[in-house]
Amino acid sequence: MNRNYSIDTLRTVATILVILLHVSGKYIIIGFENSILDENFSI
């Protein structure tokens, strides 16, 4: 059976994106509390 390297790459990219999502969540909340970000950001 041949190894599909595209799936490995996709899994790696998805893992990095999940980590970035979890790390940036705190900064997004601070931005909304300080009125730096408005409703247009979430859209």
mmCIF file of the N, C-alpha and C atoms, coordinates in Angstrom:
data_MODEL
# 
_entry.id   MODEL 
# 
loop_
_atom_site.group_PDB 
_atom_site.id 
_atom_site.type_symbol 
_atom_site.label_atom_id 
_atom_site.label_alt_id 
_atom_site.label_comp_id 
_atom_site.label_asym_id 
_atom_site.label_entity_id 
_atom_site.label_seq_id 
_atom_site.pdbx_PDB_ins_code 
_atom_site.Cartn_x 
_atom_site.Cartn_y 
_atom_site.Cartn_z 
_atom_site.occupancy 
_atom_site.B_iso_or_equiv 
_atom_site.pdbx_formal_charge 
_atom_site.auth_seq_id 
_atom_site.auth_comp_id 
_atom_site.auth_asym_id 
_atom_site.auth_atom_id 
_atom_site.pdbx_PDB_model_num 
ATOM 1   N N  . MET A 1 1  ? 0.844   -1.179 0.000  1.00 0.00 ? 1  MET A N  1 
ATOM 2   C CA . MET A 1 1  ? 0.000   0.000  0.000  1.00 0.00 ? 1  MET A CA 1 
ATOM 3   C C  . MET A 1 1  ? 0.892   1.246  0.000  1.00 0.00 ? 1  MET A C  1 
ATOM 4   N N  . ASN A 1 2  ? 0.582   2.174  -0.887 1.00 0.00 ? 2  ASN A N  1 
ATOM 5   C CA . ASN A 1 2  ? 1.361   3.406  -1.004 1.00 0.00 ? 2  ASN A CA 1 
ATOM 6   C C  . ASN A 1 2  ? 0.903   4.433  0.019  1.00 0.00 ? 2  ASN A C  1 
ATOM 7   N N  . ARG A 1 3  ? 1.864   5.176  0.535  1.00 0.00 ? 3  ARG A N  1 
ATOM 8   C CA . ARG A 1 3  ? 1.549   6.225  1.506  1.00 0.00 ? 3  ARG A CA 1 
ATOM 9   C C  . ARG A 1 3  ? 1.115   7.482  0.759  1.00 0.00 ? 3  ARG A C  1 
ATOM 10  N N  . ASN A 1 4  ? 0.014   8.089  1.220  1.00 0.00 ? 4  ASN A N  1 
ATOM 11  C CA . ASN A 1 4  ? -0.502  9.301  0.601  1.00 0.00 ? 4  ASN A CA 1 
ATOM 12  C C  . ASN A 1 4  ? 0.038   10.508 1.372  1.00 0.00 ? 4  ASN A C  1 
ATOM 13  N N  . TYR A 1 5  ? 1.049   11.159 0.807  1.00 0.00 ? 5  TYR A N  1 
ATOM 14  C CA . TYR A 1 5  ? 1.690   12.280 1.490  1.00 0.00 ? 5  TYR A CA 1 
ATOM 15  C C  . TYR A 1 5  ? 0.803   13.520 1.514  1.00 0.00 ? 5  TYR A C  1 
ATOM 16  N N  . SER A 1 6  ? -0.177  13.613 0.627  1.00 0.00 ? 6  SER A N  1 
ATOM 17  C CA . SER A 1 6  ? -1.093  14.762 0.661  1.00 0.00 ? 6  SER A CA 1 
ATOM 18  C C  . SER A 1 6  ? -1.927  14.759 1.939  1.00 0.00 ? 6  SER A C  1 
ATOM 19  N N  . ILE A 1 7  ? -2.325  13.588 2.385  1.00 0.00 ? 7  ILE A N  1 
ATOM 20  C CA . ILE A 1 7  ? -3.103  13.483 3.622  1.00 0.00 ? 7  ILE A CA 1 
ATOM 21  C C  . ILE A 1 7  ? -2.237  13.881 4.816  1.00 0.00 ? 7  ILE A C  1 
ATOM 22  N N  . ASP A 1 8  ? -0.967  13.471 4.813  1.00 0.00 ? 8  ASP A N  1 
ATOM 23  C CA . ASP A 1 8  ? -0.054  13.855 5.890  1.00 0.00 ? 8  ASP A CA 1 
ATOM 24  C C  . ASP A 1 8  ? 0.136   15.370 5.929  1.00 0.00 ? 8  ASP A C  1 
ATOM 25  N N  . THR A 1 9  ? 0.272   15.974 4.765  1.00 0.00 ? 9  THR A N  1 
ATOM 26  C CA . THR A 1 9  ? 0.433   17.426 4.695  1.00 0.00 ? 9  THR A CA 1 
ATOM 27  C C  . THR A 1 9  ? -0.825  18.124 5.176  1.00 0.00 ? 9  THR A C  1 
ATOM 28  N N  . LEU A 1 10 ? -1.970  17.647 4.753  1.00 0.00 ? 10 LEU A N  1 
ATOM 29  C CA . LEU A 1 10 ? -3.232  18.232 5.187  1.00 0.00 ? 10 LEU A CA 1 
ATOM 30  C C  . LEU A 1 10 ? -3.404  18.111 6.696  1.00 0.00 ? 10 LEU A C  1 
ATOM 31  N N  . ARG A 1 11 ? -3.053  16.986 7.255  1.00 0.00 ? 11 ARG A N  1 
ATOM 32  C CA . ARG A 1 11 ? -3.145  16.775 8.708  1.00 0.00 ? 11 ARG A CA 1 
ATOM 33  C C  . ARG A 1 11 ? -2.218  17.724 9.460  1.00 0.00 ? 11 ARG A C  1 
ATOM 34  N N  . THR A 1 12 ? -1.019  17.937 8.928  1.00 0.00 ? 12 THR A N  1 
ATOM 35  C CA . THR A 1 12 ? -0.059  18.851 9.554  1.00 0.00 ? 12 THR A CA 1 
ATOM 36  C C  . THR A 1 12 ? -0.570  20.286 9.528  1.00 0.00 ? 12 THR A C  1 
ATOM 37  N N  . VAL A 1 13 ? -1.086  20.717 8.389  1.00 0.00 ? 13 VAL A N  1 
ATOM 38  C CA . VAL A 1 13 ? -1.624  22.075 8.266  1.00 0.00 ? 13 VAL A CA 1 
ATOM 39  C C  . VAL A 1 13 ? -2.824  22.256 9.192  1.00 0.00 ? 13 VAL A C  1 
ATOM 40  N N  . ALA A 1 14 ? -3.697  21.273 9.250  1.00 0.00 ? 14 ALA A N  1 
ATOM 41  C CA . ALA A 1 14 ? -4.871  21.356 10.125 1.00 0.00 ? 14 ALA A CA 1 
ATOM 42  C C  . ALA A 1 14 ? -4.459  21.436 11.586 1.00 0.00 ? 14 ALA A C  1 
ATOM 43  N N  . THR A 1 15 ? -3.438  20.695 11.980 1.00 0.00 ? 15 THR A N  1 
ATOM 44  C CA . THR A 1 15 ? -2.958  20.733 13.362 1.00 0.00 ? 15 THR A CA 1 
ATOM 45  C C  . THR A 1 15 ? -2.414  22.107 13.711 1.00 0.00 ? 15 THR A C  1 
ATOM 46  N N  . ILE A 1 16 ? -1.644  22.697 12.806 1.00 0.00 ? 16 ILE A N  1 
ATOM 47  C CA . ILE A 1 16 ? -1.097  24.033 13.044 1.00 0.00 ? 16 ILE A CA 1 
ATOM 48  C C  . ILE A 1 16 ? -2.216  25.064 13.141 1.00 0.00 ? 16 ILE A C  1 
ATOM 49  N N  . LEU A 1 17 ? -3.225  24.957 12.294 1.00 0.00 ? 17 LEU A N  1 
ATOM 50  C CA . LEU A 1 17 ? -4.341  25.901 12.336 1.00 0.00 ? 17 LEU A CA 1 
ATOM 51  C C  . LEU A 1 17 ? -5.145  25.784 13.623 1.00 0.00 ? 17 LEU A C  1 
ATOM 52  N N  . VAL A 1 18 ? -5.330  24.584 14.129 1.00 0.00 ? 18 VAL A N  1 
ATOM 53  C CA . VAL A 1 18 ? -6.042  24.402 15.401 1.00 0.00 ? 18 VAL A CA 1 
ATOM 54  C C  . VAL A 1 18 ? -5.248  25.018 16.541 1.00 0.00 ? 18 VAL A C  1 
ATOM 55  N N  . ILE A 1 19 ? -3.941  24.832 16.534 1.00 0.00 ? 19 ILE A N  1 
ATOM 56  C CA . ILE A 1 19 ? -3.101  25.436 17.573 1.00 0.00 ? 19 ILE A CA 1 
ATOM 57  C C  . ILE A 1 19 ? -3.186  26.958 17.506 1.00 0.00 ? 19 ILE A C  1 
ATOM 58  N N  . LEU A 1 20 ? -3.108  27.529 16.309 1.00 0.00 ? 20 LEU A N  1 
ATOM 59  C CA . LEU A 1 20 ? -3.223  28.979 16.156 1.00 0.00 ? 20 LEU A CA 1 
ATOM 60  C C  . LEU A 1 20 ? -4.584  29.488 16.614 1.00 0.00 ? 20 LEU A C  1 
ATOM 61  N N  . LEU A 1 21 ? -5.627  28.744 16.343 1.00 0.00 ? 21 LEU A N  1 
ATOM 62  C CA . LEU A 1 21 ? -6.963  29.131 16.776 1.00 0.00 ? 21 LEU A CA 1 
ATOM 63  C C  . LEU A 1 21 ? -7.055  29.190 18.290 1.00 0.00 ? 21 LEU A C  1 
ATOM 64  N N  . HIS A 1 22 ? -6.507  28.191 18.963 1.00 0.00 ? 22 HIS A N  1 
ATOM 65  C CA . HIS A 1 22 ? -6.570  28.159 20.417 1.00 0.00 ? 22 HIS A CA 1 
ATOM 66  C C  . HIS A 1 22 ? -5.703  29.251 21.054 1.00 0.00 ? 22 HIS A C  1 
ATOM 67  N N  . VAL A 1 23 ? -4.574  29.536 20.460 1.00 0.00 ? 23 VAL A N  1 
ATOM 68  C CA . VAL A 1 23 ? -3.682  30.559 21.010 1.00 0.00 ? 23 VAL A CA 1 
ATOM 69  C C  . VAL A 1 23 ? -4.249  31.960 20.794 1.00 0.00 ? 23 VAL A C  1 
ATOM 70  N N  . SER A 1 24 ? -4.859  32.221 19.656 1.00 0.00 ? 24 SER A N  1 
ATOM 71  C CA . SER A 1 24 ? -5.329  33.565 19.340 1.00 0.00 ? 24 SER A CA 1 
ATOM 72  C C  . SER A 1 24 ? -6.675  33.895 19.975 1.00 0.00 ? 24 SER A C  1 
ATOM 73  N N  . GLY A 1 25 ? -7.359  32.937 20.533 1.00 0.00 ? 25 GLY A N  1 
ATOM 74  C CA . GLY A 1 25 ? -8.673  33.191 21.118 1.00 0.00 ? 25 GLY A CA 1 
ATOM 75  C C  . GLY A 1 25 ? -8.661  34.237 22.211 1.00 0.00 ? 25 GLY A C  1 
ATOM 76  N N  . LYS A 1 26 ? -7.643  34.207 23.071 1.00 0.00 ? 26 LYS A N  1 
ATOM 77  C CA . LYS A 1 26 ? -7.542  35.162 24.166 1.00 0.00 ? 26 LYS A CA 1 
ATOM 78  C C  . LYS A 1 26 ? -7.397  36.588 23.633 1.00 0.00 ? 26 LYS A C  1 
ATOM 79  N N  . TYR A 1 27 ? -6.608  36.759 22.581 1.00 0.00 ? 27 TYR A N  1 
ATOM 80  C CA . TYR A 1 27 ? -6.378  38.082 22.026 1.00 0.00 ? 27 TYR A CA 1 
ATOM 81  C C  . TYR A 1 27 ? -7.620  38.629 21.323 1.00 0.00 ? 27 TYR A C  1 
ATOM 82  N N  . ILE A 1 28 ? -8.412  37.769 20.757 1.00 0.00 ? 28 ILE A N  1 
ATOM 83  C CA . ILE A 1 28 ? -9.661  38.204 20.119 1.00 0.00 ? 28 ILE A CA 1 
ATOM 84  C C  . ILE A 1 28 ? -10.627 38.719 21.182 1.00 0.00 ? 28 ILE A C  1 
ATOM 85  N N  . ILE A 1 29 ? -10.731 38.017 22.294 1.00 0.00 ? 29 ILE A N  1 
ATOM 86  C CA . ILE A 1 29 ? -11.627 38.442 23.374 1.00 0.00 ? 29 ILE A CA 1 
ATOM 87  C C  . ILE A 1 29 ? -11.179 39.789 23.939 1.00 0.00 ? 29 ILE A C  1 
ATOM 88  N N  . ILE A 1 30 ? -9.866  39.965 24.124 1.00 0.00 ? 30 ILE A N  1 
ATOM 89  C CA . ILE A 1 30 ? -9.344  41.243 24.617 1.00 0.00 ? 30 ILE A CA 1 
ATOM 90  C C  . ILE A 1 30 ? -9.654  42.359 23.616 1.00 0.00 ? 30 ILE A C  1 
ATOM 91  N N  . GLY A 1 31 ? -9.545  42.075 22.341 1.00 0.00 ? 31 GLY A N  1 
ATOM 92  C CA . GLY A 1 31 ? -9.837  43.071 21.307 1.00 0.00 ? 31 GLY A CA 1 
ATOM 93  C C  . GLY A 1 31 ? -11.293 43.510 21.333 1.00 0.00 ? 31 GLY A C  1 
ATOM 94  N N  . PHE A 1 32 ? -12.217 42.586 21.561 1.00 0.00 ? 32 PHE A N  1 
ATOM 95  C CA . PHE A 1 32 ? -13.632 42.950 21.644 1.00 0.00 ? 32 PHE A CA 1 
ATOM 96  C C  . PHE A 1 32 ? -13.920 43.743 22.915 1.00 0.00 ? 32 PHE A C  1 
ATOM 97  N N  . GLU A 1 33 ? -13.270 43.390 24.023 1.00 0.00 ? 33 GLU A N  1 
ATOM 98  C CA . GLU A 1 33 ? -13.499 44.101 25.275 1.00 0.00 ? 33 GLU A CA 1 
ATOM 99  C C  . GLU A 1 33 ? -12.970 45.527 25.227 1.00 0.00 ? 33 GLU A C  1 
ATOM 100 N N  . ASN A 1 34 ? -11.883 45.757 24.512 1.00 0.00 ? 34 ASN A N  1 
ATOM 101 C CA . ASN A 1 34 ? -11.287 47.091 24.417 1.00 0.00 ? 34 ASN A CA 1 
ATOM 102 C C  . ASN A 1 34 ? -11.803 47.873 23.219 1.00 0.00 ? 34 ASN A C  1 
ATOM 103 N N  . SER A 1 35 ? -12.801 47.363 22.550 1.00 0.00 ? 35 SER A N  1 
ATOM 104 C CA . SER A 1 35 ? -13.423 47.997 21.377 1.00 0.00 ? 35 SER A CA 1 
ATOM 105 C C  . SER A 1 35 ? -12.439 48.225 20.234 1.00 0.00 ? 35 SER A C  1 
ATOM 106 N N  . ILE A 1 36 ? -11.381 47.418 20.183 1.00 0.00 ? 36 ILE A N  1 
ATOM 107 C CA . ILE A 1 36 ? -10.464 47.492 19.049 1.00 0.00 ? 36 ILE A CA 1 
ATOM 108 C C  . ILE A 1 36 ? -11.102 46.798 17.845 1.00 0.00 ? 36 ILE A C  1 
ATOM 109 N N  . LEU A 1 37 ? -11.803 45.700 18.115 1.00 0.00 ? 37 LEU A N  1 
ATOM 110 C CA . LEU A 1 37 ? -12.485 44.955 17.056 1.00 0.00 ? 37 LEU A CA 1 
ATOM 111 C C  . LEU A 1 37 ? -13.982 45.201 17.167 1.00 0.00 ? 37 LEU A C  1 
ATOM 112 N N  . ASP A 1 38 ? -14.649 45.310 16.042 1.00 0.00 ? 38 ASP A N  1 
ATOM 113 C CA . ASP A 1 38 ? -16.090 45.494 16.071 1.00 0.00 ? 38 ASP A CA 1 
ATOM 114 C C  . ASP A 1 38 ? -16.793 44.295 15.438 1.00 0.00 ? 38 ASP A C  1 
ATOM 115 N N  . GLU A 1 39 ? -18.080 44.422 15.204 1.00 0.00 ? 39 GLU A N  1 
ATOM 116 C CA . GLU A 1 39 ? -18.866 43.304 14.684 1.00 0.00 ? 39 GLU A CA 1 
ATOM 117 C C  . GLU A 1 39 ? -18.420 42.913 13.275 1.00 0.00 ? 39 GLU A C  1 
ATOM 118 N N  . ASN A 1 40 ? -17.881 43.847 12.513 1.00 0.00 ? 40 ASN A N  1 
ATOM 119 C CA . ASN A 1 40 ? -17.455 43.538 11.160 1.00 0.00 ? 40 ASN A CA 1 
ATOM 120 C C  . ASN A 1 40 ? -16.296 42.537 11.129 1.00 0.00 ? 40 ASN A C  1 
ATOM 121 N N  . PHE A 1 41 ? -15.508 42.501 12.204 1.00 0.00 ? 41 PHE A N  1 
ATOM 122 C CA . PHE A 1 41 ? -14.391 41.561 12.263 1.00 0.00 ? 41 PHE A CA 1 
ATOM 123 C C  . PHE A 1 41 ? -14.909 40.125 12.271 1.00 0.00 ? 41 PHE A C  1 
ATOM 124 N N  . SER A 1 42 ? -15.940 39.863 13.036 1.00 0.00 ? 42 SER A N  1 
ATOM 125 C CA . SER A 1 42 ? -16.437 38.495 13.143 1.00 0.00 ? 42 SER A CA 1 
ATOM 126 C C  . SER A 1 42 ? -17.149 38.032 11.879 1.00 0.00 ? 42 SER A C  1 
ATOM 127 N N  . ILE A 1 43 ? -17.646 38.970 11.097 1.00 0.00 ? 43 ILE A N  1 
ATOM 128 C CA . ILE A 1 43 ? -18.319 38.594 9.846  1.00 0.00 ? 43 ILE A CA 1 
ATOM 129 C C  . ILE A 1 43 ? -17.276 38.210 8.842  1.00 0.00 ? 43 ILE A C  1 
# 
